């Protein structure tokens, strides 16, 4: 079996530590570097790393990915905070290194990825859809990247079949309706004791469909991360979303 050499960025964080342990225990993978979010990644190629996993913070993740691409190292990125503009800059970098693959994924839990896909499949058949995401209060962003990704997928599915705006309250405080992402309402709960949870509510007259996913521990993200580490080398360019690597059709 060929061994794949892996580096972990943000290794001192909660998710970073989980990934370090997972790589160390996974067959066919070798941990060659474990860097904190403030460490320099500019010479990471000297370690022999072929793939780097980034679970740092939004303020440094784009610079990390740029440095990795320039060194010819594939990247698997779980850090949130990406915009279309920052993703566009990564695409521009990759144009000069067409053999390199970068995955930016808002969630690595396989159940969460499937929930987003199921929501997109169902959205065209329902008059209303809303997203509720629930996380611990130490999470830096609200709404979560997964919730945004879900809302965007719902909006695309609705637009593809020509559905118009969803019915909504006609009066009241705007903040009571949560954030609006591409016309889909998204509600963020931050509560001590939670880990990562998402509920997608879809409604028609006389019926409701609820799609819910719960992560109770960060180990739920490990299978998706390890799959991405093994698969990204065969997918050059920028990929957004783990579902693109799961052969879901």
C-alpha positions in Angstrom: 0.0 0.0 0.0 1.3 3.4 -1.0 1.6 5.8 2.0 0.1 9.3 1.7 2.0 11.9 3.6 -0.3 14.3 5.4 0.1 17.6 7.3 -2.5 19.1 9.6 -2.8 22.9 10.0 -4.5 24.2 13.2 -3.3 21.0 15.0 -3.6 22.6 18.4 -7.3 23.3 18.1 -10.1 21.0 19.0 -10.8 19.7 15.5 -7.1 19.8 14.6 -6.2 17.5 17.5 -9.0 15.1 16.4 -7.7 15.1 12.8 -4.1 14.5 14.0 -5.2 11.4 16.0 -7.3 10.2 13.1 -4.4 10.5 10.6 -2.0 8.8 13.0 -4.4 5.8 13.3 -5.5 5.5 9.7 -3.9 2.9 7.4 -2.0 4.3 4.4 -1.6 7.7 5.9 1.5 9.2 7.6 1.4 12.4 9.6 4.5 14.4 8.6 3.7 17.8 10.1 1.3 19.2 12.8 1.3 23.0 12.7 -0.5 25.5 14.9 -2.5 28.2 13.2 0.3 30.8 13.6 3.1 28.6 12.2 4.6 29.4 8.8 3.4 27.0 6.1 5.7 28.4 3.4 8.2 25.6 3.8 5.8 22.7 4.3 7.0 21.0 1.1 10.2 20.3 2.9 8.3 17.8 5.1 7.3 15.8 2.1 3.6 16.5 2.7 1.4 15.6 -0.3 -1.9 16.7 1.3 -2.6 19.3 4.0 -5.8 19.5 6.1 -6.6 23.0 7.3 -8.7 23.6 10.4 -7.3 27.0 11.4 -9.3 30.2 11.5 -10.9 32.4 8.8 -8.2 35.1 9.1 -5.4 32.8 7.9 -7.0 30.0 5.9 -6.9 31.7 2.5 -3.2 32.5 2.9 -2.5 29.0 4.0 -4.3 27.5 0.9 -2.4 29.9 -1.4 0.9 28.8 0.1 0.0 25.1 -0.3 -1.0 25.5 -3.9 2.2 27.3 -4.7 4.1 24.4 -3.2 2.1 21.8 -5.1 0.4 20.4 -2.0 -3.3 19.3 -2.2 -5.5 21.0 0.4 -8.6 19.8 2.4 -10.1 22.8 4.1 -12.7 22.7 6.9 -12.2 26.3 8.0 -15.2 28.5 7.3 -15.5 32.1 6.3 -15.0 31.7 2.6 -16.7 34.1 0.1 -17.1 33.9 -3.7 -14.3 36.5 -3.9 -11.8 34.4 -1.8 -12.7 31.3 -3.7 -12.1 33.1 -6.9 -8.6 34.0 -5.8 -8.0 30.3 -5.1 -9.2 29.4 -8.5 -6.7 32.0 -10.0 -3.9 30.4 -8.0 -4.8 26.9 -9.2 -4.7 28.1 -12.8 -0.9 28.1 -12.4 -0.8 24.7 -10.8 -3.4 22.6 -12.6 -2.3 19.4 -11.0 -3.2 20.5 -7.5 -6.6 19.9 -5.9 -8.3 22.0 -3.2 -11.5 21.0 -1.4 -13.3 23.6 0.7 -16.1 21.9 2.7 -18.5 23.5 5.2 -19.1 20.2 6.8 -17.3 16.8 6.8 -20.0 14.8 8.7 -21.4 12.3 6.1 -24.9 12.7 7.5 -24.8 16.4 7.3 -23.6 16.3 3.7 -26.4 13.9 2.8 -29.0 16.2 4.6 -28.0 19.1 2.4 -28.4 16.9 -0.7 -31.8 15.6 0.5 -33.0 19.2 1.2 -32.0 20.3 -2.3 -33.9 17.3 -3.8 -37.0 18.1 -1.8 -37.0 21.9 -2.1 -38.6 22.0 -5.5 -41.7 20.2 -4.2 -42.4 22.5 -1.2 -43.9 25.9 -0.9 -41.8 26.9 2.2 -38.4 26.0 3.5 -36.3 27.2 6.5 -33.1 26.2 8.1 -32.3 26.0 11.8 -28.7 25.4 12.9 -27.6 24.8 16.5 -24.0 25.0 17.7 -21.9 25.6 20.8 -21.3 29.3 21.7 -17.6 29.0 20.9 -18.3 28.7 17.2 -17.0 31.9 15.6 -19.5 32.3 12.7 -23.3 32.6 12.6 -25.0 31.3 10.6 -22.7 28.3 10.1 -21.1 27.6 6.8 -23.2 24.4 6.6 -26.4 26.4 7.1 -25.5 28.9 4.4 -24.5 26.0 2.0 -27.9 24.4 2.7 -29.9 27.6 2.1 -28.0 28.2 -1.1 -28.7 24.7 -2.3 -32.4 25.1 -1.5 -32.5 28.4 -3.3 -30.8 27.0 -6.4 -33.3 24.1 -6.5 -36.3 26.5 -6.2 -34.9 28.8 -8.9 -34.4 25.9 -11.3 -38.1 25.2 -11.4 -39.2 28.8 -11.3 -40.6 29.0 -7.7 -41.0 32.5 -6.4 -40.5 34.0 -3.0 -41.8 32.0 0.0 -44.7 33.3 2.1 -43.6 35.2 5.2 -44.8 37.2 8.1 -46.1 40.7 7.1 -45.1 42.5 10.2 -42.8 42.3 13.2 -39.1 42.8 14.0 -36.9 41.7 11.1 -34.5 40.1 13.4 -37.2 37.7 14.6 -37.0 36.0 11.2 -33.3 35.2 11.4 -30.8 35.8 8.6 -31.8 35.6 4.9 -29.6 33.6 2.6 -30.7 33.8 -1.1 -34.3 34.2 0.1 -34.2 31.3 2.6 -34.5 32.1 6.3 -31.7 30.7 8.4 -31.9 30.7 12.3 -28.7 30.3 14.4 -28.9 28.9 18.0 -25.8 29.1 20.2 -26.2 27.1 23.4 -23.7 25.5 25.8 -23.8 21.8 25.6 -24.5 21.6 21.8 -22.0 20.4 19.3 -23.3 20.7 15.7 -26.9 20.2 14.6 -29.0 21.2 11.7 -32.8 21.0 11.0 -34.3 21.7 7.6 -38.0 22.4 7.6 -40.1 22.1 4.4 -43.8 22.8 4.4 -46.8 22.5 2.1 -50.5 22.9 3.0 -51.3 20.0 5.3 -47.8 18.5 5.5 -44.3 19.1 6.8 -41.0 17.4 6.0 -38.2 17.6 8.6 -34.6 16.7 7.7 -32.3 16.7 10.8 -28.7 15.8 11.4 -26.9 15.8 14.8 -23.2 15.6 15.4 -22.6 14.8 19.1 -18.8 14.6 18.9 -16.1 15.8 16.5 -15.2 12.3 15.6 -18.3 12.4 13.4 -16.3 14.5 11.0 -13.3 12.0 10.8 -14.6 9.6 8.1 -15.4 12.5 5.7 -12.0 14.1 6.4 -10.1 10.9 5.7 -12.1 10.2 2.6 -11.3 13.7 1.3 -7.6 13.3 2.1 -7.4 10.1 0.0 -9.6 11.5 -2.8 -8.5 15.0 -3.4 -5.3 14.1 -5.3 -7.6 12.7 -8.0 -9.6 15.9 -8.3 -7.5 18.8 -9.5 -8.9 22.3 -9.3 -11.2 23.8 -6.7 -14.0 21.6 -5.3 -16.6 23.1 -2.9 -18.5 20.6 -0.8 -17.7 17.1 0.2 -20.7 15.8 -1.7 -18.7 16.3 -4.9 -16.4 13.5 -3.7 -19.1 11.1 -2.6 -20.4 9.9 -6.0 -24.0 10.9 -5.2 -25.1 11.3 -8.8 
